[in-house]
Every structure is written in structure tokens, then in C-alpha cells.
Amino acid sequence: MRLVAFSLALALTPALSAFDTPKTPASEPKSVTVPITLDHNRIIIEVGLPLPDGSTQSVHAWVNGIPSLYFSKRAADLMGLSSSCDAKTCTAPPPRELRVGGMRIPLAQIKSAMVALRFSDVSPGTDAEINLPATVLRNYDILIDLPNRELTIAQPGTLKFKGVSAKARISADTGLIDIPSQIENKKCDLLLALWPSMSFLFPELFASLADEHADWPEMTGAVGPANLWGTPGEVNWKLMRADRVHFGPLFLTNVAFAQEPMENTSFLEKRIDLPVTGLLGTEALTNYRIGLDYAHSTVYFDIGRLANLPDFDVVGLILRAENDGRFSILGVADYEGKPSVPVGADGIQAGDHLVAVDGNPVANFTMGQVWALLQGSPGQERTLTLERGAKEFTVVVHVEHFLGEEPGRDESKRKADK
């Protein structure tokens, strides 16, 4: 289940050949704007679940744009929905609707939903209990204002979008959005991906760019935004920062990419009816308001701020959120050829549990909350409280400047290092 919820969601996606225009009673608003919590670059909002007695229960929802609806077992029980399971998955009938702000979001087009028996499997490392999938979002006008942390959902034709626009290919079956792009001199097609906390390239394209641009910063180990789910393979994920990326009309610089795991690549290629070779995640677009005009297959990008926010100035750990609320350490990343934190019997070992950062307990935190404690300015100290066996101990570590030149390093030193 933890091997990317997107893969399981695609497997359950109903084939829909046309957008279903929702019907809204005259008494309900045609547009609502709600706050976003950007948790580890994942877009989280509050939604209302319909309960059997006619009331609603507020829970956190992940606005991720993957194709299928899924929710936690607790949410299924709250809504009175019975689930059935086979050897691999559990499914349930969908609720009749959700509430976002004061707007009803009908779910009649969803035929079956996936049920996550373990709470963390809805979205590992977040507190979301349900998602808003692309097959629902595509029935509306959507504006995702990342700088101001707001999401607007409106009836088609209601919003007046601003910014530069791009014609997109939108999958009739999944609602996924593909935008023609270019990385340096290589043309490619990238999904507008709202679910991963960073961007990915398929292995062939990643390797080709890495060979042609040996000067681009690279590393191994899914630290910071790359630490998506806590799968074992994240310890060996390859990361790279590309100088220039044209994403439709946008000219983006210093975009961090991870190499998509081969098993995910094979799955996506078989099930996505678009010629994609990668995914551009939320991490690359945090300065923008993103308008989704599904009815006209158009995406709008409106710059909301000019900022170069540090993204990989972090402690070099790779973490996994466990079902009991703890965080396990899967491994550590190297920095300049050496482990970025003390390792071994007196340092950090794979399998240790992270108990606290600078005295702040992390039990039942989200992944985003933990990484907020582990980021900072390069060279800053962090005191980690760890548990190994039944014993707790502390290790002092430093924030490193991953995927970039060290601050203050002069040009001659950079040349000597190459």
C-alpha cells in the first residue's frame, strides 16, 4: 500500500469519457475559497464528510489530482460505508458528496473508492483522511494559490483566471494534466503533479541529462522534499538540480528532480494515456497561483511572489512515518563524499527512531512538521533525540546545503572541486 498510493488509485480509476458538470442548487454558492495547509508540499484542506444522521464531520483532505477517491477506514466507519477486501486492496462505495466550504461536491461519477486500513496509508506522513481526486476536480474551475495558501473551487466558467496560459492535454480517463516542456535542449512531457512533494523524471531522461550536464548538482538519498513516503528505496534515490526548465510558458530555474523508481515508471507508462516522461511537483511551483480550466484544457500560471526559498538546506536523514506515530530512520545521505551526520554505534543507525529535534517531541507529527524542524541555515546545529532498542540518546548534527554549492565558496574552489 505504501508503494505510492497513486499506483493503486490508477488501478481503481473508472473510465470516464466526458466531464460531468455538477448541478448546484440555487441556494448554494457557485464558488468557495478555503485555506490551504501546505504540509511537506502537499495541499491539505478541510472537508465535511456526510454522516448517516445527516450531519457532517470535518476532516483533512489531500487535494492531489490523482485519479481515484480513497479514504481511511475511520472515515469509512464515520460515514457508515461497508468495505470489502481481497488479498491486495479494500474498497467501499463512495459517499454521495463532500462539503468544501459551503459547497456540495457530488461524487456520483465515482463508482468505487479505495479504503486504507492503516491511517498513514491514505497519505503517509500527513493527517489527511480522504482525497480530492482529478476525476472530481475536473468538473470545476480550480485556483490553487500557493503563495497565499488558498484554494478556490467554482462552477465551470465562474472564475476569471490571470497569468500566462498553456494548452494542456488532459486524460479523458484519469483527468491527469500533461504540459509540453523542455529541459535544456531536450523536449519532454511533464505531468502537472500535485501529489508528490517534489518533481520526478523517468530513468532514461534523468540519466541522459545527468550525462550531458556533469556540472549540475547531484546526490543520492531522498532528504527533505524528496522524502515522500519512506519506502526503503528512498535511501538510494538519485537527485539532481536542473539549471533551466521550460514548463509550458514558464521559465523555471534550479529545479530539483528525483529519478522515478523503475517499478513506478513501468506502472505509469502502462496506465497513463499521455506521452509523459516526468512529473513537475508542487515544490517547483510554490511561487505561483495555478488556475485549472479543465473545460478548455488550459492551465494558468500567475506569479504570486519572487522568492528563492531554500528547499534542501536540511539535516541529511531519510525518514519513514510509522503507523504508531513514530518516525524511523531508513538511512543517511552523504555530503561531499562522507556521511552527513555521525553514524555507527555512537551516532545514527538505520532502524533508530527519531524521538525529538532540539527537545521538540515528534510523535504523531506530520512529515512536513518534522522536516520543518530539520531544515535551517547551513551549519546550524540540531540535537536529535533517538531511540535504539529501549534506550534514548542524543546526537548533535548539522544542517547541510544539499544539491547546491556551499555558501561562500569562491569560483576557484568550485573549479578545483570539479
C-alpha atoms as one frame of an Amber mdcrd trajectory, in Angstrom:
protein
   0.000   0.000   0.000   2.856   2.326   0.841   4.370   1.913  -2.683   2.823
   5.154  -3.907  -0.900   5.492  -3.373  -1.096   6.905  -6.900  -0.381   3.472
  -8.407  -3.249   1.836  -6.525  -5.501   4.758  -7.288  -4.894   4.427 -11.012
  -5.789   0.760 -10.873  -9.220   1.670  -9.488  -9.928   4.584 -11.816 -13.264
   4.320 -13.657 -13.111   5.047 -17.387 -14.957   8.323 -17.917 -15.108   9.722
 -21.432 -16.502  13.167 -20.611 -16.532  15.663 -17.765 -19.647  15.550 -15.589
 -20.902  19.091 -14.981 -22.161  19.255 -11.392 -25.610  20.680 -10.721 -25.708
  23.200  -7.889 -28.911  24.269  -6.113 -29.616  27.993  -6.395 -29.156  28.400
  -2.614 -25.541  27.214  -2.720 -22.525  29.296  -3.719 -21.007  28.887  -7.163
 -17.525  29.451  -5.772 -15.797  28.947  -2.413 -12.285  29.751  -1.195 -10.786
  27.772   1.670  -7.411  27.864   3.463  -4.611  25.508   2.467  -2.117  23.877
   4.766   0.968  23.181   2.658   2.343  20.199   4.549   5.576  18.885   3.003
   4.375  20.482  -0.259   1.114  18.545  -0.053  -2.083  20.578  -0.389  -4.323
  19.880   2.612  -7.778  21.415   3.204 -10.731  20.712   5.460 -13.781  18.947
   4.023 -17.044  17.783   5.532 -17.899  14.073   5.424 -21.634  13.213   5.282
 -22.708  11.174   8.320 -25.685   8.797   8.477 -27.638  11.194  10.731 -27.441
  13.983   8.153 -24.707  15.959   9.885 -21.119  16.364   8.679 -17.736  15.580
  10.216 -14.789  17.826   9.389 -11.577  16.010   8.381  -8.428  16.887   6.485
  -8.374  16.127   2.759  -5.437  15.879   0.380  -6.012  17.787  -2.888  -3.740
  15.689  -5.029  -5.163  15.370  -8.516  -4.608  11.620  -8.784  -7.479   9.774
 -10.462  -9.325   7.822  -7.745 -11.033   8.520  -4.462  -9.754   6.865  -1.323
 -10.189   7.374   2.406  -9.228   5.947   5.771 -11.069   3.100   7.481 -12.042
   5.558  10.229 -13.641   7.846   7.631 -15.489   4.887   6.102 -16.831   3.940
   9.537 -17.887   7.525  10.288 -19.851   7.633   7.020 -21.369   4.199   7.618
 -19.775   2.713   4.487 -19.052  -1.022   4.457 -15.768  -2.063   2.870 -14.866
  -5.331   1.144 -11.316  -6.627   0.832  -9.360  -9.024  -1.338  -5.730 -10.054
  -0.966  -4.416  -6.644  -2.038  -6.966  -3.862  -1.549 -10.088  -2.822   0.304
 -12.848  -0.919  -1.457 -16.113   0.715  -0.483 -18.926   2.604  -2.187 -18.174
   6.342  -2.245 -20.106   8.841  -0.149 -22.786  10.708  -2.060 -20.942  14.016
  -1.648 -18.351  16.038   0.242 -18.558  19.594   1.532 -15.866  22.147   0.743
 -16.602  25.425   2.452 -20.308  25.899   1.844 -20.319  23.999  -1.454 -21.601
  20.500  -2.076 -19.212  18.382  -4.147 -21.247  15.475  -5.616 -19.391  12.203
  -6.100 -21.917  10.433  -8.320 -19.300   9.845 -11.028 -17.114   7.826  -8.628
 -18.133   4.155  -8.717 -15.743   2.711  -6.144 -13.295   4.082  -3.579 -10.187
   2.616  -2.024 -10.117   2.178   1.748  -6.808   2.435   3.604  -6.877   0.110
   6.597  -3.848   1.834   8.122  -4.346   5.532   8.782  -0.933   6.536   7.387
  -1.621   4.807   4.049  -4.103   7.489   2.943  -1.092   9.764   2.585   1.968
   8.567   4.504   3.236  11.268   6.813   0.123  13.504   6.715  -3.097  13.612
   8.716  -5.368  13.525   5.648  -8.238  11.020   5.809  -9.609  11.457   2.297
  -8.501  12.936  -1.028  -9.984  15.109  -3.749  -9.130  13.282  -6.987  -8.716
  14.582 -10.515 -11.911  12.831 -11.605 -13.765  15.187  -9.216 -11.650  18.330
  -9.633 -12.031  18.286 -13.423 -15.734  19.084 -13.093 -14.863  22.557 -11.747
 -12.725  25.623 -12.185  -9.847  25.326  -9.707  -7.447  28.019  -8.453  -4.573
  26.916  -6.220  -2.944  29.989  -4.682   0.244  28.583  -3.192   1.813  31.894
  -2.024  -1.338  32.873  -0.094  -2.259  29.298   0.889  -5.782  29.315  -0.535
  -7.812  27.049  -2.810 -10.845  28.161  -4.798 -13.280  25.679  -6.319 -16.003
  27.021  -8.594 -18.601  26.015 -11.134 -17.174  25.917 -14.700 -16.958  29.371
 -16.270 -17.173  31.148 -12.914 -13.511  32.073 -12.341 -11.608  34.702 -14.313
  -8.094  33.321 -14.477  -5.000  35.525 -14.585  -1.432  34.994 -15.712   0.169
  33.205 -18.630  -1.651  30.224 -20.053  -0.740  26.882 -21.564  -2.857  24.499
 -23.578  -2.666  21.124 -21.899  -3.503  17.545 -22.731  -5.976  16.206 -20.192
  -6.574  12.475 -19.987 -10.206  11.581 -20.635  -9.926   8.587 -18.289  -7.915
   9.990 -15.384  -8.103  13.786 -15.521  -4.296  13.978 -15.352  -2.730  17.070
 -16.949   0.222  16.872 -19.347   2.085  20.039 -20.392   4.682  20.053 -23.222
   8.013  21.054 -21.680  11.732  21.299 -22.291  14.719  20.716 -20.012  17.752
  22.405 -21.524  17.672  21.145 -25.155  15.518  18.081 -24.529  11.820  18.219
 -25.277   9.650  16.253 -22.875   6.138  15.999 -21.483   5.662  16.589 -17.771
   2.555  15.927 -15.732   1.355  18.781 -13.566   1.604  16.688 -10.410   0.076
  17.979  -7.182   0.628  14.802  -5.168   4.433  14.340  -4.807   6.370  16.781
  -2.642   8.917  17.250  -5.447   9.456  16.585  -9.166  10.455  13.346 -10.921
  11.947  12.288 -14.246  11.710   8.848 -15.785  15.051   6.967 -15.615  16.065
   7.323 -19.281  15.588  11.107 -19.329  17.201  11.540 -15.893  20.286   9.538
 -16.933  20.602  11.383 -20.244  20.508  14.792 -18.582  22.926  13.701 -15.864
  25.426  12.502 -18.510  25.181  15.727 -20.512  25.372  18.062 -17.505  28.012
  16.786 -15.130  28.170  20.257 -13.576  24.604  20.031 -12.263  24.467  19.250
  -8.516  23.616  15.599  -7.807  23.277  13.425  -4.725  21.938  10.086  -3.514
  19.349   9.864  -0.744  15.813  11.259  -0.507  16.292  14.059   2.023  13.935
  16.997   2.591  11.219  17.357  -0.073  12.392  14.126  -1.757  11.497  12.079
   1.340   7.995  11.298   0.077   6.678   8.102   1.594   9.504   6.446   3.488
   9.831   3.481   1.130  13.088   1.511   1.537  14.292   2.543  -1.914  14.373
   6.247  -0.971  17.784   5.689   0.629  19.192   5.112  -2.880  17.119   7.584
  -4.886  19.191   9.804  -7.182  18.537  13.548  -7.068  19.645  16.287  -9.466
  19.083  20.029  -9.804  18.430  21.211 -13.381  19.521  24.716 -14.382  16.590
  25.561 -16.658  13.164  24.038 -17.246  10.518  25.330 -19.645   7.169  24.115
 -18.301   4.678  25.321 -20.881   5.002  29.128 -20.722   7.065  29.125 -17.518
  10.834  29.524 -17.373  11.936  27.827 -14.129  15.482  27.685 -12.773  17.246
  25.376 -10.335  14.502  22.759 -10.320  15.213  19.681  -8.214  14.286  16.298
  -9.713  14.418  12.760  -8.395  14.739   9.753 -10.665  11.389   7.980 -10.774
  11.767   4.404  -9.454  11.673   1.883 -12.301   8.703  -0.043 -10.888   6.622
   3.151 -10.752   7.724   4.178 -14.248   6.578   0.872 -15.745   3.229   1.127
 -13.988   2.633   4.719 -15.088   3.592   4.088 -18.712   1.033   1.285 -18.965
  -1.830   3.188 -17.382  -1.466   6.823 -18.433  -2.775   7.618 -21.905  -0.353
  10.566 -22.208   3.245  10.671 -23.540   4.788  11.747 -20.239   8.449  11.394
 -19.249   8.255  13.021 -15.838   6.238  14.921 -13.251   6.575  18.526 -12.093
   5.608  18.638  -8.426   4.345  21.337  -6.110   7.856  22.095  -4.827   8.778
  23.734  -8.149   5.652  25.934  -8.249   5.339  27.379  -4.733   5.633  30.961
  -6.059   2.599  30.595  -8.346  -1.165  30.701  -8.411  -2.210  27.785 -10.606
  -5.528  28.015 -12.432  -7.066  24.835 -13.840  -9.639  25.462 -16.568 -10.485
  21.840 -17.293 -13.384  22.699 -19.621 -10.989  24.434 -22.040  -7.920  22.231
 -21.406  -5.978  25.277 -20.251  -3.688  25.875 -17.260  -2.857  29.377 -15.991
   0.227  30.439 -14.038   0.157  33.738 -12.166   3.322  34.708 -10.284   2.458
  35.480  -6.662   5.886  36.274  -5.280   9.537  36.370  -6.260  11.438  34.218
  -3.814  14.168  31.629  -3.920  13.212  29.602  -0.888  15.761  27.103   0.454
  14.485  23.591  -0.086  17.393  21.231   0.561  19.094  23.037   3.476  18.275
  20.215   5.866  19.696  17.507   8.100  20.614  14.516   5.937  18.143  11.892
   7.169  15.753   9.657   5.247  12.646   9.007   7.350   9.562   6.807   7.395
   6.333   7.683   9.197   5.150   4.615  11.105   1.567   3.641  11.905   2.174
   4.115  15.639   3.030   7.812  15.129   6.801   7.351  15.355   9.430   8.133
  12.730  12.015   5.539  11.770  15.369   6.423  10.226  15.903   4.491   6.988
  19.384   5.864   6.325  21.510   8.980   5.967  22.718  10.908   2.929  26.366
  11.597   2.144  27.710  15.121   1.874  30.934  15.726  -0.071  31.713  12.008
  -0.003  31.156  11.463   3.723  28.081  10.710   5.847  26.307  13.999   6.513
  25.640  13.067  10.150  27.568  10.952  12.697  26.869   7.264  12.074  27.664
   3.985  13.799  27.399   2.793  17.370  27.839   6.312  18.797  25.869   8.018
  16.030  22.837   7.241  13.867  21.955   3.813  12.508  19.216   2.649  10.181
  16.349   1.444  12.343  16.754   4.107  15.016  13.621   6.045  15.896  13.602
   9.839  15.905  12.075  10.923  19.221  12.704  14.683  19.269  14.501  17.530
  17.488  16.026  20.165  19.788  13.809  18.882  22.573  10.601  19.015  20.493
   8.891  15.578  20.519   7.885  14.450  17.014   5.486  11.594  17.863   2.302
  11.930  15.776   3.754  14.821  13.779   3.249  15.001  10.037   6.220  14.560
   7.732   6.084  18.271   6.951   6.215  19.228  10.621   9.259  17.025  11.215
  11.103  18.414   8.201  10.321  21.965   9.344  12.363  21.149  12.459  15.166
  19.558  10.424  15.652  22.454   7.998  17.571  25.676   8.613  20.664  27.587
   7.583  23.714  25.534   6.563  25.935  24.876   9.559  23.209  25.224  12.180
  23.212  22.573  14.889  20.296  20.298  15.655  20.208  17.986  18.645  18.400
  14.755  17.802  16.939  12.521  20.480  16.973   8.952  19.192  15.740   5.614
  20.448  17.550   2.359  19.815  16.125  -0.701  21.482  14.718   0.611  24.759
  17.335   3.333  25.249  17.266   7.001  24.319  20.369   9.031  23.469  21.223
  12.293  21.724  23.339  13.107  18.675  24.361  16.595  17.552  24.079  17.062
  13.767  24.340  19.978  11.345  22.141  21.356   8.582  23.848  20.898   5.207
  23.382  22.673   1.871  22.384  19.704  -0.328  22.022  19.961  -4.112  23.952
  23.214  -4.371  27.282  24.957  -3.960  28.347  25.704  -0.421  27.680  29.325
   0.565  30.851  31.405   0.391  32.764  29.003  -1.830  34.642  31.063  -4.453
  34.923  30.328  -8.141  38.442  28.914  -7.985  37.422  26.494  -5.263  34.406
  25.382  -7.294  36.631  24.671 -10.296  39.108  22.774  -8.131  36.322  20.608
  -6.760  35.150  19.502 -10.238
